[in-house]
Amino acid sequence: MSRPQRQRSNSSRRGGPVRPTTADIWREPAPLPDIDMITVADDPSALVRSLGEPPVPDGSSAGERFAMVVDRAAAIAAALALSAELLADEPD
């Protein structure tokens, strides 16, 4: 025995596909947020070292190299912040 199929109401289908709204590209943009000054980390590679030695052969050497990369990236980030005058003053 087969059951009679339910008929769907057409109220869920109105007018075809939904068209995306157009954006007004000439509108006035929102004001930019205030800029936070950047502080230099005391020990940028602390997080990498806290994870322990990498599970690879000669892991201590690989861990040291990871730490060197993180330290170098932090130094470059601090230099960029200094050049943009965004480096926070050192606390006395």
PyMOL Python script that loads the backbone (N, CA, C, O; Angstrom):
from pymol import cmd

cmd.read_pdbstr("""\
ATOM      1  N   MET A   1       0.820  -1.163   0.000  1.00  0.00           N
ATOM      2  CA  MET A   1       0.000   0.000   0.000  1.00  0.00           C
ATOM      3  C   MET A   1       0.873   1.238   0.000  1.00  0.00           C
ATOM      4  O   MET A   1       1.841   1.326   0.754  1.00  0.00           O
ATOM      5  N   SER A   2       0.544   2.149  -0.807  1.00  0.00           N
ATOM      6  CA  SER A   2       1.342   3.367  -0.846  1.00  0.00           C
ATOM      7  C   SER A   2       0.571   4.504  -0.194  1.00  0.00           C
ATOM      8  O   SER A   2      -0.655   4.587  -0.261  1.00  0.00           O
ATOM      9  N   ARG A   3       1.334   5.358   0.428  1.00  0.00           N
ATOM     10  CA  ARG A   3       0.718   6.509   1.086  1.00  0.00           C
ATOM     11  C   ARG A   3       0.558   7.644   0.082  1.00  0.00           C
ATOM     12  O   ARG A   3       1.367   7.783  -0.836  1.00  0.00           O
ATOM     13  N   PRO A   4      -0.454   8.431   0.250  1.00  0.00           N
ATOM     14  CA  PRO A   4      -0.574   9.598  -0.641  1.00  0.00           C
ATOM     15  C   PRO A   4       0.510  10.617  -0.293  1.00  0.00           C
ATOM     16  O   PRO A   4       0.785  10.867   0.881  1.00  0.00           O
ATOM     17  N   GLN A   5       1.114  11.197  -1.315  1.00  0.00           N
ATOM     18  CA  GLN A   5       2.179  12.178  -1.091  1.00  0.00           C
ATOM     19  C   GLN A   5       1.574  13.520  -0.714  1.00  0.00           C
ATOM     20  O   GLN A   5       0.513  13.921  -1.192  1.00  0.00           O
ATOM     21  N   ARG A   6       2.307  14.199   0.173  1.00  0.00           N
ATOM     22  CA  ARG A   6       1.867  15.522   0.587  1.00  0.00           C
ATOM     23  C   ARG A   6       2.207  16.534  -0.491  1.00  0.00           C
ATOM     24  O   ARG A   6       3.275  16.482  -1.101  1.00  0.00           O
ATOM     25  N   GLN A   7       1.325  17.410  -0.704  1.00  0.00           N
ATOM     26  CA  GLN A   7       1.610  18.469  -1.666  1.00  0.00           C
ATOM     27  C   GLN A   7       2.256  19.632  -0.931  1.00  0.00           C
ATOM     28  O   GLN A   7       1.801  20.056   0.131  1.00  0.00           O
ATOM     29  N   ARG A   8       3.321  20.129  -1.523  1.00  0.00           N
ATOM     30  CA  ARG A   8       3.998  21.274  -0.926  1.00  0.00           C
ATOM     31  C   ARG A   8       3.304  22.554  -1.342  1.00  0.00           C
ATOM     32  O   ARG A   8       2.831  22.704  -2.469  1.00  0.00           O
ATOM     33  N   SER A   9       3.261  23.464  -0.395  1.00  0.00           N
ATOM     34  CA  SER A   9       2.653  24.748  -0.721  1.00  0.00           C
ATOM     35  C   SER A   9       3.652  25.595  -1.501  1.00  0.00           C
ATOM     36  O   SER A   9       4.863  25.475  -1.312  1.00  0.00           O
ATOM     37  N   ASN A  10       3.161  26.412  -2.339  1.00  0.00           N
ATOM     38  CA  ASN A  10       4.011  27.271  -3.153  1.00  0.00           C
ATOM     39  C   ASN A  10       4.422  28.536  -2.414  1.00  0.00           C
ATOM     40  O   ASN A  10       5.044  29.420  -3.004  1.00  0.00           O
ATOM     41  N   SER A  11       4.085  28.635  -1.132  1.00  0.00           N
ATOM     42  CA  SER A  11       4.424  29.852  -0.391  1.00  0.00           C
ATOM     43  C   SER A  11       5.921  29.956  -0.144  1.00  0.00           C
ATOM     44  O   SER A  11       6.426  31.056   0.082  1.00  0.00           O
ATOM     45  N   SER A  12       6.662  28.816  -0.182  1.00  0.00           N
ATOM     46  CA  SER A  12       8.099  28.874   0.049  1.00  0.00           C
ATOM     47  C   SER A  12       8.854  29.309  -1.195  1.00  0.00           C
ATOM     48  O   SER A  12      10.016  29.704  -1.095  1.00  0.00           O
ATOM     49  N   ARG A  13       8.237  29.249  -2.348  1.00  0.00           N
ATOM     50  CA  ARG A  13       8.880  29.647  -3.596  1.00  0.00           C
ATOM     51  C   ARG A  13       8.222  30.927  -4.081  1.00  0.00           C
ATOM     52  O   ARG A  13       7.104  30.914  -4.594  1.00  0.00           O
ATOM     53  N   ARG A  14       8.918  32.005  -3.913  1.00  0.00           N
ATOM     54  CA  ARG A  14       8.346  33.286  -4.330  1.00  0.00           C
ATOM     55  C   ARG A  14       9.304  33.994  -5.269  1.00  0.00           C
ATOM     56  O   ARG A  14      10.407  34.359  -4.863  1.00  0.00           O
ATOM     57  N   GLY A  15       8.923  34.185  -6.459  1.00  0.00           N
ATOM     58  CA  GLY A  15       9.618  35.056  -7.376  1.00  0.00           C
ATOM     59  C   GLY A  15      10.951  34.576  -7.926  1.00  0.00           C
ATOM     60  O   GLY A  15      11.660  35.390  -8.517  1.00  0.00           O
ATOM     61  N   GLY A  16      11.329  33.370  -7.782  1.00  0.00           N
ATOM     62  CA  GLY A  16      12.557  32.873  -8.384  1.00  0.00           C
ATOM     63  C   GLY A  16      13.786  33.101  -7.525  1.00  0.00           C
ATOM     64  O   GLY A  16      13.682  33.210  -6.303  1.00  0.00           O
ATOM     65  N   PRO A  17      14.957  33.174  -8.162  1.00  0.00           N
ATOM     66  CA  PRO A  17      16.207  33.270  -7.393  1.00  0.00           C
ATOM     67  C   PRO A  17      16.347  34.615  -6.674  1.00  0.00           C
ATOM     68  O   PRO A  17      15.826  35.640  -7.114  1.00  0.00           O
ATOM     69  N   VAL A  18      17.061  34.571  -5.566  1.00  0.00           N
ATOM     70  CA  VAL A  18      17.282  35.785  -4.781  1.00  0.00           C
ATOM     71  C   VAL A  18      18.452  36.552  -5.391  1.00  0.00           C
ATOM     72  O   VAL A  18      19.526  35.989  -5.604  1.00  0.00           O
ATOM     73  N   ARG A  19      18.247  37.795  -5.663  1.00  0.00           N
ATOM     74  CA  ARG A  19      19.305  38.622  -6.240  1.00  0.00           C
ATOM     75  C   ARG A  19      20.118  39.261  -5.116  1.00  0.00           C
ATOM     76  O   ARG A  19      19.552  39.740  -4.133  1.00  0.00           O
ATOM     77  N   PRO A  20      21.445  39.266  -5.261  1.00  0.00           N
ATOM     78  CA  PRO A  20      22.255  39.907  -4.214  1.00  0.00           C
ATOM     79  C   PRO A  20      22.051  41.413  -4.227  1.00  0.00           C
ATOM     80  O   PRO A  20      21.815  42.022  -5.271  1.00  0.00           O
ATOM     81  N   THR A  21      22.147  41.991  -3.045  1.00  0.00           N
ATOM     82  CA  THR A  21      21.993  43.441  -2.951  1.00  0.00           C
ATOM     83  C   THR A  21      23.273  44.101  -3.464  1.00  0.00           C
ATOM     84  O   THR A  21      24.365  43.560  -3.296  1.00  0.00           O
ATOM     85  N   THR A  22      23.139  45.229  -4.069  1.00  0.00           N
ATOM     86  CA  THR A  22      24.304  45.943  -4.583  1.00  0.00           C
ATOM     87  C   THR A  22      24.879  46.811  -3.483  1.00  0.00           C
ATOM     88  O   THR A  22      24.143  47.364  -2.665  1.00  0.00           O
ATOM     89  N   ALA A  23      26.193  46.929  -3.468  1.00  0.00           N
ATOM     90  CA  ALA A  23      26.883  47.732  -2.463  1.00  0.00           C
ATOM     91  C   ALA A  23      27.152  49.120  -3.033  1.00  0.00           C
ATOM     92  O   ALA A  23      27.503  49.270  -4.203  1.00  0.00           O
ATOM     93  N   ASP A  24      26.983  50.107  -2.202  1.00  0.00           N
ATOM     94  CA  ASP A  24      27.286  51.478  -2.605  1.00  0.00           C
ATOM     95  C   ASP A  24      28.770  51.719  -2.359  1.00  0.00           C
ATOM     96  O   ASP A  24      29.179  51.971  -1.226  1.00  0.00           O
ATOM     97  N   ILE A  25      29.574  51.644  -3.411  1.00  0.00           N
ATOM     98  CA  ILE A  25      31.024  51.767  -3.240  1.00  0.00           C
ATOM     99  C   ILE A  25      31.469  53.209  -3.011  1.00  0.00           C
ATOM    100  O   ILE A  25      32.629  53.440  -2.670  1.00  0.00           O
ATOM    101  N   TRP A  26      30.584  54.176  -3.188  1.00  0.00           N
ATOM    102  CA  TRP A  26      30.951  55.578  -3.001  1.00  0.00           C
ATOM    103  C   TRP A  26      30.489  56.126  -1.659  1.00  0.00           C
ATOM    104  O   TRP A  26      30.551  57.334  -1.426  1.00  0.00           O
ATOM    105  N   ARG A  27      30.030  55.251  -0.780  1.00  0.00           N
ATOM    106  CA  ARG A  27      29.570  55.734   0.521  1.00  0.00           C
ATOM    107  C   ARG A  27      30.774  56.148   1.384  1.00  0.00           C
ATOM    108  O   ARG A  27      31.913  55.772   1.104  1.00  0.00           O
ATOM    109  N   GLU A  28      30.506  56.902   2.403  1.00  0.00           N
ATOM    110  CA  GLU A  28      31.548  57.352   3.344  1.00  0.00           C
ATOM    111  C   GLU A  28      31.943  56.173   4.228  1.00  0.00           C
ATOM    112  O   GLU A  28      31.081  55.575   4.870  1.00  0.00           O
ATOM    113  N   PRO A  29      33.240  55.825   4.274  1.00  0.00           N
ATOM    114  CA  PRO A  29      33.647  54.676   5.091  1.00  0.00           C
ATOM    115  C   PRO A  29      33.564  54.996   6.579  1.00  0.00           C
ATOM    116  O   PRO A  29      33.562  56.157   6.987  1.00  0.00           O
ATOM    117  N   ALA A  30      33.497  53.945   7.367  1.00  0.00           N
ATOM    118  CA  ALA A  30      33.484  54.109   8.822  1.00  0.00           C
ATOM    119  C   ALA A  30      34.862  54.596   9.278  1.00  0.00           C
ATOM    120  O   ALA A  30      35.865  54.297   8.629  1.00  0.00           O
ATOM    121  N   PRO A  31      34.924  55.328  10.366  1.00  0.00           N
ATOM    122  CA  PRO A  31      36.229  55.799  10.840  1.00  0.00           C
ATOM    123  C   PRO A  31      37.106  54.625  11.275  1.00  0.00           C
ATOM    124  O   PRO A  31      36.612  53.604  11.754  1.00  0.00           O
ATOM    125  N   LEU A  32      38.404  54.792  11.097  1.00  0.00           N
ATOM    126  CA  LEU A  32      39.346  53.747  11.487  1.00  0.00           C
ATOM    127  C   LEU A  32      39.444  53.660  13.004  1.00  0.00           C
ATOM    128  O   LEU A  32      39.294  54.673  13.687  1.00  0.00           O
ATOM    129  N   PRO A  33      39.691  52.469  13.545  1.00  0.00           N
ATOM    130  CA  PRO A  33      39.830  52.342  15.000  1.00  0.00           C
ATOM    131  C   PRO A  33      41.141  52.970  15.467  1.00  0.00           C
ATOM    132  O   PRO A  33      42.058  53.183  14.673  1.00  0.00           O
ATOM    133  N   ASP A  34      41.217  53.261  16.753  1.00  0.00           N
ATOM    134  CA  ASP A  34      42.447  53.797  17.316  1.00  0.00           C
ATOM    135  C   ASP A  34      43.556  52.769  17.195  1.00  0.00           C
ATOM    136  O   ASP A  34      43.318  51.563  17.268  1.00  0.00           O
ATOM    137  N   ILE A  35      44.770  53.264  17.008  1.00  0.00           N
ATOM    138  CA  ILE A  35      45.921  52.385  16.831  1.00  0.00           C
ATOM    139  C   ILE A  35      46.527  52.063  18.193  1.00  0.00           C
ATOM    140  O   ILE A  35      46.793  52.957  18.996  1.00  0.00           O
ATOM    141  N   ASP A  36      46.742  50.772  18.439  1.00  0.00           N
ATOM    142  CA  ASP A  36      47.407  50.344  19.665  1.00  0.00           C
ATOM    143  C   ASP A  36      48.908  50.316  19.420  1.00  0.00           C
ATOM    144  O   ASP A  36      49.368  49.879  18.365  1.00  0.00           O
ATOM    145  N   MET A  37      49.656  50.780  20.394  1.00  0.00           N
ATOM    146  CA  MET A  37      51.106  50.738  20.292  1.00  0.00           C
ATOM    147  C   MET A  37      51.577  49.298  20.470  1.00  0.00           C
ATOM    148  O   MET A  37      50.946  48.519  21.185  1.00  0.00           O
ATOM    149  N   ILE A  38      52.671  48.950  19.828  1.00  0.00           N
ATOM    150  CA  ILE A  38      53.188  47.584  19.843  1.00  0.00           C
ATOM    151  C   ILE A  38      54.308  47.478  20.861  1.00  0.00           C
ATOM    152  O   ILE A  38      55.235  48.288  20.870  1.00  0.00           O
ATOM    153  N   THR A  39      54.216  46.481  21.709  1.00  0.00           N
ATOM    154  CA  THR A  39      55.276  46.226  22.680  1.00  0.00           C
ATOM    155  C   THR A  39      56.081  45.014  22.230  1.00  0.00           C
ATOM    156  O   THR A  39      55.540  44.073  21.651  1.00  0.00           O
ATOM    157  N   VAL A  40      57.349  45.051  22.497  1.00  0.00           N
ATOM    158  CA  VAL A  40      58.239  43.956  22.114  1.00  0.00           C
ATOM    159  C   VAL A  40      58.212  42.901  23.214  1.00  0.00           C
ATOM    160  O   VAL A  40      58.301  43.222  24.399  1.00  0.00           O
ATOM    161  N   ALA A  41      58.090  41.648  22.812  1.00  0.00           N
ATOM    162  CA  ALA A  41      58.069  40.548  23.780  1.00  0.00           C
ATOM    163  C   ALA A  41      59.455  40.358  24.382  1.00  0.00           C
ATOM    164  O   ALA A  41      60.464  40.522  23.695  1.00  0.00           O
ATOM    165  N   ASP A  42      59.505  40.012  25.667  1.00  0.00           N
ATOM    166  CA  ASP A  42      60.793  39.772  26.324  1.00  0.00           C
ATOM    167  C   ASP A  42      61.464  38.518  25.776  1.00  0.00           C
ATOM    168  O   ASP A  42      62.677  38.496  25.568  1.00  0.00           O
ATOM    169  N   ASP A  43      60.676  37.481  25.545  1.00  0.00           N
ATOM    170  CA  ASP A  43      61.222  36.215  25.063  1.00  0.00           C
ATOM    171  C   ASP A  43      60.270  35.655  24.004  1.00  0.00           C
ATOM    172  O   ASP A  43      59.391  34.859  24.335  1.00  0.00           O
ATOM    173  N   PRO A  44      60.427  36.058  22.725  1.00  0.00           N
ATOM    174  CA  PRO A  44      59.475  35.643  21.695  1.00  0.00           C
ATOM    175  C   PRO A  44      59.427  34.141  21.452  1.00  0.00           C
ATOM    176  O   PRO A  44      58.387  33.625  21.041  1.00  0.00           O
ATOM    177  N   SER A  45      60.512  33.429  21.691  1.00  0.00           N
ATOM    178  CA  SER A  45      60.526  31.997  21.387  1.00  0.00           C
ATOM    179  C   SER A  45      60.110  31.126  22.577  1.00  0.00           C
ATOM    180  O   SER A  45      60.276  29.907  22.529  1.00  0.00           O
ATOM    181  N   ALA A  46      59.576  31.726  23.639  1.00  0.00           N
ATOM    182  CA  ALA A  46      59.200  30.962  24.830  1.00  0.00           C
ATOM    183  C   ALA A  46      58.111  29.935  24.513  1.00  0.00           C
ATOM    184  O   ALA A  46      58.161  28.812  25.014  1.00  0.00           O
ATOM    185  N   LEU A  47      57.135  30.304  23.692  1.00  0.00           N
ATOM    186  CA  LEU A  47      56.057  29.380  23.365  1.00  0.00           C
ATOM    187  C   LEU A  47      56.595  28.165  22.601  1.00  0.00           C
ATOM    188  O   LEU A  47      56.199  27.032  22.875  1.00  0.00           O
ATOM    189  N   VAL A  48      57.491  28.402  21.651  1.00  0.00           N
ATOM    190  CA  VAL A  48      58.056  27.291  20.875  1.00  0.00           C
ATOM    191  C   VAL A  48      58.842  26.358  21.791  1.00  0.00           C
ATOM    192  O   VAL A  48      58.730  25.137  21.680  1.00  0.00           O
ATOM    193  N   ARG A  49      59.631  26.924  22.689  1.00  0.00           N
ATOM    194  CA  ARG A  49      60.423  26.095  23.603  1.00  0.00           C
ATOM    195  C   ARG A  49      59.545  25.351  24.597  1.00  0.00           C
ATOM    196  O   ARG A  49      59.896  24.254  25.031  1.00  0.00           O
ATOM    197  N   SER A  50      58.392  25.940  24.967  1.00  0.00           N
ATOM    198  CA  SER A  50      57.514  25.285  25.940  1.00  0.00           C
ATOM    199  C   SER A  50      56.877  24.018  25.377  1.00  0.00           C
ATOM    200  O   SER A  50      56.411  23.174  26.142  1.00  0.00           O
ATOM    201  N   LEU A  51      56.850  23.873  24.065  1.00  0.00           N
ATOM    202  CA  LEU A  51      56.278  22.679  23.449  1.00  0.00           C
ATOM    203  C   LEU A  51      57.220  21.489  23.512  1.00  0.00           C
ATOM    204  O   LEU A  51      56.807  20.361  23.246  1.00  0.00           O
ATOM    205  N   GLY A  52      58.471  21.721  23.858  1.00  0.00           N
ATOM    206  CA  GLY A  52      59.446  20.639  23.937  1.00  0.00           C
ATOM    207  C   GLY A  52      60.139  20.430  22.611  1.00  0.00           C
ATOM    208  O   GLY A  52      59.941  21.181  21.656  1.00  0.00           O
ATOM    209  N   GLU A  53      60.951  19.399  22.573  1.00  0.00           N
ATOM    210  CA  GLU A  53      61.694  19.107  21.348  1.00  0.00           C
ATOM    211  C   GLU A  53      60.751  18.546  20.289  1.00  0.00           C
ATOM    212  O   GLU A  53      59.866  17.752  20.607  1.00  0.00           O
ATOM    213  N   PRO A  54      60.933  18.952  19.034  1.00  0.00           N
ATOM    214  CA  PRO A  54      60.105  18.387  17.962  1.00  0.00           C
ATOM    215  C   PRO A  54      60.361  16.890  17.812  1.00  0.00           C
ATOM    216  O   PRO A  54      61.490  16.439  18.007  1.00  0.00           O
ATOM    217  N   PRO A  55      59.344  16.120  17.474  1.00  0.00           N
ATOM    218  CA  PRO A  55      59.496  14.664  17.347  1.00  0.00           C
ATOM    219  C   PRO A  55      60.130  14.270  16.009  1.00  0.00           C
ATOM    220  O   PRO A  55      59.528  13.540  15.221  1.00  0.00           O
ATOM    221  N   VAL A  56      61.324  14.750  15.765  1.00  0.00           N
ATOM    222  CA  VAL A  56      62.080  14.431  14.557  1.00  0.00           C
ATOM    223  C   VAL A  56      63.483  14.033  14.976  1.00  0.00           C
ATOM    224  O   VAL A  56      63.906  14.348  16.089  1.00  0.00           O
ATOM    225  N   PRO A  57      64.206  13.351  14.111  1.00  0.00           N
ATOM    226  CA  PRO A  57      65.600  13.056  14.448  1.00  0.00           C
ATOM    227  C   PRO A  57      66.372  14.350  14.690  1.00  0.00           C
ATOM    228  O   PRO A  57      66.185  15.330  13.969  1.00  0.00           O
ATOM    229  N   ASP A  58      67.226  14.355  15.691  1.00  0.00           N
ATOM    230  CA  ASP A  58      67.988  15.548  16.088  1.00  0.00           C
ATOM    231  C   ASP A  58      67.031  16.688  16.446  1.00  0.00           C
ATOM    232  O   ASP A  58      67.177  17.810  15.961  1.00  0.00           O
ATOM    233  N   GLY A  59      66.058  16.386  17.296  1.00  0.00           N
ATOM    234  CA  GLY A  59      65.017  17.335  17.664  1.00  0.00           C
ATOM    235  C   GLY A  59      65.521  18.562  18.384  1.00  0.00           C
ATOM    236  O   GLY A  59      64.947  19.641  18.238  1.00  0.00           O
ATOM    237  N   SER A  60      66.598  18.423  19.169  1.00  0.00           N
ATOM    238  CA  SER A  60      67.091  19.604  19.886  1.00  0.00           C
ATOM    239  C   SER A  60      67.620  20.643  18.912  1.00  0.00           C
ATOM    240  O   SER A  60      67.432  21.842  19.116  1.00  0.00           O
ATOM    241  N   SER A  61      68.278  20.193  17.861  1.00  0.00           N
ATOM    242  CA  SER A  61      68.788  21.126  16.854  1.00  0.00           C
ATOM    243  C   SER A  61      67.633  21.787  16.101  1.00  0.00           C
ATOM    244  O   SER A  61      67.671  22.986  15.826  1.00  0.00           O
ATOM    245  N   ALA A  62      66.606  21.000  15.769  1.00  0.00           N
ATOM    246  CA  ALA A  62      65.448  21.555  15.074  1.00  0.00           C
ATOM    247  C   ALA A  62      64.718  22.563  15.961  1.00  0.00           C
ATOM    248  O   ALA A  62      64.260  23.596  15.473  1.00  0.00           O
ATOM    249  N   GLY A  63      64.607  22.274  17.255  1.00  0.00           N
ATOM    250  CA  GLY A  63      63.964  23.204  18.180  1.00  0.00           C
ATOM    251  C   GLY A  63      64.710  24.517  18.279  1.00  0.00           C
ATOM    252  O   GLY A  63      64.097  25.582  18.353  1.00  0.00           O
ATOM    253  N   GLU A  64      66.033  24.444  18.280  1.00  0.00           N
ATOM    254  CA  GLU A  64      66.846  25.665  18.312  1.00  0.00           C
ATOM    255  C   GLU A  64      66.641  26.487  17.044  1.00  0.00           C
ATOM    256  O   GLU A  64      66.578  27.715  17.092  1.00  0.00           O
ATOM    257  N   ARG A  65      66.540  25.804  15.920  1.00  0.00           N
ATOM    258  CA  ARG A  65      66.331  26.520  14.656  1.00  0.00           C
ATOM    259  C   ARG A  65      64.942  27.161  14.603  1.00  0.00           C
ATOM    260  O   ARG A  65      64.796  28.279  14.110  1.00  0.00           O
ATOM    261  N   PHE A  66      63.928  26.463  15.105  1.00  0.00           N
ATOM    262  CA  PHE A  66      62.597  27.065  15.183  1.00  0.00           C
ATOM    263  C   PHE A  66      62.628  28.319  16.050  1.00  0.00           C
ATOM    264  O   PHE A  66      62.042  29.342  15.696  1.00  0.00           O
ATOM    265  N   ALA A  67      63.313  28.233  17.183  1.00  0.00           N
ATOM    266  CA  ALA A  67      63.413  29.379  18.088  1.00  0.00           C
ATOM    267  C   ALA A  67      64.143  30.537  17.418  1.00  0.00           C
ATOM    268  O   ALA A  67      63.769  31.693  17.610  1.00  0.00           O
ATOM    269  N   MET A  68      65.188  30.243  16.627  1.00  0.00           N
ATOM    270  CA  MET A  68      65.909  31.307  15.916  1.00  0.00           C
ATOM    271  C   MET A  68      65.001  31.999  14.904  1.00  0.00           C
ATOM    272  O   MET A  68      65.050  33.220  14.756  1.00  0.00           O
ATOM    273  N   VAL A  69      64.177  31.224  14.211  1.00  0.00           N
ATOM    274  CA  VAL A  69      63.259  31.814  13.229  1.00  0.00           C
ATOM    275  C   VAL A  69      62.249  32.722  13.922  1.00  0.00           C
ATOM    276  O   VAL A  69      61.967  33.818  13.436  1.00  0.00           O
ATOM    277  N   VAL A  70      61.704  32.279  15.048  1.00  0.00           N
ATOM    278  CA  VAL A  70      60.730  33.090  15.782  1.00  0.00           C
ATOM    279  C   VAL A  70      61.389  34.365  16.312  1.00  0.00           C
ATOM    280  O   VAL A  70      60.799  35.443  16.233  1.00  0.00           O
ATOM    281  N   ASP A  71      62.605  34.252  16.849  1.00  0.00           N
ATOM    282  CA  ASP A  71      63.321  35.434  17.350  1.00  0.00           C
ATOM    283  C   ASP A  71      63.587  36.429  16.223  1.00  0.00           C
ATOM    284  O   ASP A  71      63.432  37.637  16.406  1.00  0.00           O
ATOM    285  N   ARG A  72      63.986  35.922  15.063  1.00  0.00           N
ATOM    286  CA  ARG A  72      64.264  36.802  13.921  1.00  0.00           C
ATOM    287  C   ARG A  72      62.984  37.486  13.446  1.00  0.00           C
ATOM    288  O   ARG A  72      63.002  38.679  13.146  1.00  0.00           O
ATOM    289  N   ALA A  73      61.887  36.757  13.373  1.00  0.00           N
ATOM    290  CA  ALA A  73      60.613  37.345  12.962  1.00  0.00           C
ATOM    291  C   ALA A  73      60.166  38.426  13.942  1.00  0.00           C
ATOM    292  O   ALA A  73      59.621  39.451  13.531  1.00  0.00           O
ATOM    293  N   ALA A  74      60.394  38.202  15.234  1.00  0.00           N
ATOM    294  CA  ALA A  74      60.033  39.206  16.241  1.00  0.00           C
ATOM    295  C   ALA A  74      60.904  40.448  16.094  1.00  0.00           C
ATOM    296  O   ALA A  74      60.419  41.566  16.271  1.00  0.00           O
ATOM    297  N   ALA A  75      62.188  40.266  15.770  1.00  0.00           N
ATOM    298  CA  ALA A  75      63.080  41.411  15.576  1.00  0.00           C
ATOM    299  C   ALA A  75      62.667  42.231  14.352  1.00  0.00           C
ATOM    300  O   ALA A  75      62.701  43.461  14.383  1.00  0.00           O
ATOM    301  N   ILE A  76      62.282  41.552  13.291  1.00  0.00           N
ATOM    302  CA  ILE A  76      61.830  42.268  12.085  1.00  0.00           C
ATOM    303  C   ILE A  76      60.519  43.000  12.361  1.00  0.00           C
ATOM    304  O   ILE A  76      60.338  44.132  11.913  1.00  0.00           O
ATOM    305  N   ALA A  77      59.604  42.364  13.095  1.00  0.00           N
ATOM    306  CA  ALA A  77      58.342  43.017  13.441  1.00  0.00           C
ATOM    307  C   ALA A  77      58.582  44.254  14.299  1.00  0.00           C
ATOM    308  O   ALA A  77      57.915  45.272  14.117  1.00  0.00           O
ATOM    309  N   ALA A  78      59.532  44.175  15.237  1.00  0.00           N
ATOM    310  CA  ALA A  78      59.855  45.333  16.076  1.00  0.00           C
ATOM    311  C   ALA A  78      60.472  46.447  15.235  1.00  0.00           C
ATOM    312  O   ALA A  78      60.179  47.620  15.466  1.00  0.00           O
ATOM    313  N   ALA A  79      61.321  46.104  14.263  1.00  0.00           N
ATOM    314  CA  ALA A  79      61.918  47.115  13.397  1.00  0.00           C
ATOM    315  C   ALA A  79      60.860  47.801  12.540  1.00  0.00           C
ATOM    316  O   ALA A  79      60.914  49.014  12.340  1.00  0.00           O
ATOM    317  N   LEU A  80      59.912  47.041  12.041  1.00  0.00           N
ATOM    318  CA  LEU A  80      58.829  47.639  11.261  1.00  0.00           C
ATOM    319  C   LEU A  80      57.962  48.553  12.120  1.00  0.00           C
ATOM    320  O   LEU A  80      57.556  49.626  11.676  1.00  0.00           O
ATOM    321  N   ALA A  81      57.680  48.128  13.350  1.00  0.00           N
ATOM    322  CA  ALA A  81      56.894  48.965  14.264  1.00  0.00           C
ATOM    323  C   ALA A  81      57.643  50.247  14.596  1.00  0.00           C
ATOM    324  O   ALA A  81      57.036  51.312  14.700  1.00  0.00           O
ATOM    325  N   LEU A  82      58.957  50.152  14.763  1.00  0.00           N
ATOM    326  CA  LEU A  82      59.767  51.341  15.048  1.00  0.00           C
ATOM    327  C   LEU A  82      59.754  52.293  13.865  1.00  0.00           C
ATOM    328  O   LEU A  82      59.646  53.507  14.042  1.00  0.00           O
ATOM    329  N   SER A  83      59.865  51.748  12.652  1.00  0.00           N
ATOM    330  CA  SER A  83      59.883  52.602  11.457  1.00  0.00           C
ATOM    331  C   SER A  83      58.543  53.296  11.240  1.00  0.00           C
ATOM    332  O   SER A  83      58.498  54.383  10.664  1.00  0.00           O
ATOM    333  N   ALA A  84      57.463  52.688  11.691  1.00  0.00           N
ATOM    334  CA  ALA A  84      56.134  53.284  11.558  1.00  0.00           C
ATOM    335  C   ALA A  84      55.752  54.103  12.778  1.00  0.00           C
ATOM    336  O   ALA A  84      54.627  54.593  12.883  1.00  0.00           O
ATOM    337  N   GLU A  85      56.699  54.250  13.704  1.00  0.00           N
ATOM    338  CA  GLU A  85      56.487  54.976  14.961  1.00  0.00           C
ATOM    339  C   GLU A  85      55.315  54.410  15.750  1.00  0.00           C
ATOM    340  O   GLU A  85      54.510  55.155  16.308  1.00  0.00           O
ATOM    341  N   LEU A  86      55.231  53.089  15.790  1.00  0.00           N
ATOM    342  CA  LEU A  86      54.178  52.407  16.543  1.00  0.00           C
ATOM    343  C   LEU A  86      54.728  51.610  17.711  1.00  0.00           C
ATOM    344  O   LEU A  86      53.988  50.870  18.359  1.00  0.00           O
ATOM    345  N   LEU A  87      56.011  51.750  17.986  1.00  0.00           N
ATOM    346  CA  LEU A  87      56.629  50.989  19.063  1.00  0.00           C
ATOM    347  C   LEU A  87      56.364  51.689  20.384  1.00  0.00           C
ATOM    348  O   LEU A  87      56.629  52.883  20.527  1.00  0.00           O
ATOM    349  N   ALA A  88      55.843  50.951  21.344  1.00  0.00           N
ATOM    350  CA  ALA A  88      55.548  51.508  22.664  1.00  0.00           C
ATOM    351  C   ALA A  88      56.841  51.793  23.400  1.00  0.00           C
ATOM    352  O   ALA A  88      57.841  51.099  23.218  1.00  0.00           O
ATOM    353  N   ASP A  89      56.809  52.824  24.234  1.00  0.00           N
ATOM    354  CA  ASP A  89      57.991  53.163  25.034  1.00  0.00           C
ATOM    355  C   ASP A  89      58.241  52.077  26.055  1.00  0.00           C
ATOM    356  O   ASP A  89      57.304  51.459  26.560  1.00  0.00           O
ATOM    357  N   GLU A  90      59.499  51.846  26.359  1.00  0.00           N
ATOM    358  CA  GLU A  90      59.876  50.850  27.376  1.00  0.00           C
ATOM    359  C   GLU A  90      59.439  51.356  28.736  1.00  0.00           C
ATOM    360  O   GLU A  90      59.634  52.534  29.036  1.00  0.00           O
ATOM    361  N   PRO A  91      58.851  50.502  29.573  1.00  0.00           N
ATOM    362  CA  PRO A  91      58.526  50.939  30.936  1.00  0.00           C
ATOM    363  C   PRO A  91      59.802  51.148  31.732  1.00  0.00           C
ATOM    364  O   PRO A  91      60.752  50.375  31.614  1.00  0.00           O
ATOM    365  N   ASP A  92      59.819  52.200  32.546  1.00  0.00           N
ATOM    366  CA  ASP A  92      61.033  52.533  33.322  1.00  0.00           C
ATOM    367  C   ASP A  92      61.203  51.659  34.533  1.00  0.00           C
ATOM    368  O   ASP A  92      62.171  51.818  35.278  1.00  0.00           O
TER     369      ASP A  92
END
""", "prot")
cmd.dss("prot")
cmd.show_as("cartoon", "prot")
cmd.util.cbc("prot")
cmd.orient("prot")
